[in-house]
């Protein structure tokens, strides 16, 4: 699955008009896709009006050759076409997994299966699917240190956590990987860190949610299913679909809510995710995402308000009441959570008895409300400065790097450009709706 990686204009109507004029090239004649469709037909997948297509704005996707009406089925993929943990446990890897000394996670089991099947090449039953999977990804697990460094602070931490999680998954299971050598055609080091990283990103970015019953051979929730062909559908935040596994038809079904015109790209919706979440989990950012916000980190709050002698006590109070997470600004202005936290931060220690009331939404005097708005502008100014510095560094790095680092940097640049756009919108909203004049110099330092 994939998504958009460019910034878009502000009007959704203009965006749709632009998409209708986007250049596209059918991938159906290519041998890879001919083989994939034949493979799926053999497993019970019926003929479909959807055609694999390369779009100039989104990359690979599916185009419909006939109009899809509201409420109509987009795709119905039989269970026999899905790769689940049952697929793995029923395969040649099953005995090794079932007899292992500890229970393995469903994610690891699927990753191992993908790596081993890719190693088998055309001898694999799943070769037609694996052959069309991306060779690399723009997920943080693939990011170089230079790319990590130009991410927003919170995304940077999560990206580093993601890289570490994949490293840990590999290092903590090397003994199990070695036990699989008899199942492989050649006694080579197949389950390397690089191979596992590829499989991990394949499962995390391309699987659909499909809850499965507990299995005493596995540990943890089992809700991944790889869905060949269906996973070519790209995400768009304004599209509505209904998707689930139908236990009666034994098919994973995606049904349109709004419909799609003939010869247009068919989209689905991965959920109400902002672009930071989309980048971390799927490796892309989407155009004109209505869910996108800029996050205000605790460290930035402390730095902007470092002159407050009671700041530590206030931050402790906010942390105890779970008010230091999801503090954001959007083009429409600061979030309720951010403004509520700032109301508390505006109160002196002598008014400690009002701190709880401030968190419950009690309005304060006009001067303190004004202070909160000016502080938001100071935060936005700092964030904007950080964003511009990152964009300058990205421009410099792009002049020196090659693929695939270039793709990673372009993705982060899109994220940073959107961040700058959001902050500009927030500035304008505050100036238009809250402030009769710009804040004084003291509030912007």
C-alpha positions, 0 to 999 in steps of 0.5 A: 500500500502507499500514498501521496508524497507531495504537498497540495493546494488548499482546495480539495476541488482543485486537488481532485481536478488535478488528479483527474489530469495526472498522467498514468501508465498501465502496468497490466501488460508487464510480465510481473503483473500478468503472473500475479493476476494469473496466480490469484485467478488460480486461487479463486480471485474473480476477474476485476475492473481494477488495473495496476497502474503507475500514477505520476503523483502517487506511484503504483495504484489501482485504476478502475475500468468502470464506474464504481457506484456508492455501496458497490464492492471494490474488491473481494479477495478470497482467503486462499489469496491471503498470507496469514499465520495459518499460511506459515504454520501450514507450510514447511516452516510450521514444524520449526515454529511449533517445536521452538522453545518459546512462542514467537510473535505473529509479526515475526512468523510472517516476516520469516516466511516472507524472507524464506519465500523470497530466498526460494525465488521462483520455486516459491508458491508465492513468488508472483506476489513477492516479485511485485513487492517493493525492494526497499521502503521509505519507513524510518527503519530504513532511514540513515542518520542524516535523514533521522536528524532532520525529522521533527523532534517527536518523530525523530524519537519514534523513528529511532525507536522503530530502527531499534525495534527491528534491530532487537527483533533480529538480534533476539531471534538469531538462534531461531533463525539458525534453527531454520537452516535445514529448511532452506535450499542453501546453507547461507545466511538468509535471515540477515538484519537487512532481509528482516527489515525488508520483511518487517516493513512489508508486513507493517506497511502492506498488511490489512487488519484481520483478527484471528483466534488465539493460537497456542503456538504463537504469542500476542495478538494475531491480526495481520494478513498480507493481501496481494493485489488489494495492497496496491490500493493507495490511501486518501484521507477524504475517501470512505470505504468499508473493509473487513473479512467476511466470515461467510464468503471467506473473503476480505472485502472492500466496499466503496461508500462514495464511488469512483468514476471510470478510469480514475484511481481507486483509493481506500482510507487507512484511518484518520492519521496525521502525516507524522503517523503515516510516515512512521507506520506506512512510509509516506505522507499524503496531500492535503491531509485534514488530520495533520497537526504540528506537535508541541513537545514538552522540552520546547514548552520548558524552553520557552517558559524557562523564566517561570520559577514554578515551572517544574511544579506546573509541569509535574502537575500536568504530567500527573493529569496526563496533559503533556501529550498531544499538545498540537497546533493546526491551521485553525489554531491551537488545540484545546489541550494546548490552550488548556495546558497554557491556562494552567501554566499562566497561573502563579503558584499562589493560585494553586487552588485554581490549577485543577479548575484550569484543566477542567476548562475554566476560563481565566481573566482576559490578560491571562488568556492573552498571555496564552495566545501570545505564548502559542505564537512564540511556540509557533515561531520557534517551531517555524524556525526549526522547520526552516533550518531543517528544510535548508539542511535537506536541500543541502543533503539532496545535492550530495546523496543518491537513491534511496536516501534521496527518496527518504529526504524527499519524504521528510521534506514534504513533511517539513513543508506541510509543517511550515504551512500549518504554522503559517496558517496558525499564525494567521488564525491567531492574528485574525481571531485573537490578537488586535496587534502582534505580540510584543518582543518579550512574548516572541523570544 
